[in-house]
Amino acid sequence: MAGLILFFTYGCSGNGKLSQNGNTANNVNIPSLNSNKTADWKVKSLNLSGKLANIIFPPENALYPDISIQIPDTVKGDITCNTFRNYIWVAFEIKGNEQINFKDYGGTGSVEDDWGLAFKNNLRNTAKFNISNNELIFKDSLDKPVIIFIPK
């Protein structure tokens, strides 16, 4: 359904006061999602059916050249993203111990391919993150990588 705006609302509970660019909440160190000074990331790998799969080429019907995100240098705010077919946005809040909550999903409503569906589902399942070897890694609640980003 091209052109429709879809909203998916998820709950998020707060447990402390966060500062915009100060990296603490309840005296817990909170790393930034772009602590290596990269605000633009593209997806290198996605969890598809329980296994990480590398994205090599965009599909023929792609409207965007990659699946990517733009992240502000804050611990709470909005992330804009795109799949190969849609533009999406989501609110986020970083908590201590590299934990992250996402809520208030929205975006355009073109039919997604398997990559886009996997990206959206994995983003919703993300509970933790870390940055290692110039990769931003989103993990589920079991600490398994679900999305691996590289600088764009």
Buried (B, 14 or more C-beta within 10 A) or exposed (E): EEEEEEEBEEEEEEEEEBEEEEBBBEEEEBBBBBEEEBBEBBBBBBBBEEEBEEBEEBEEEBEBEBBBBBBBEBBBBBBBBBBBBBBBBBBBBBBBEBBBBBBBBBBBBBEBBEBBBBBBBBBBBBBBBEBEEEBBBBBBEEEEBBBBBBBE
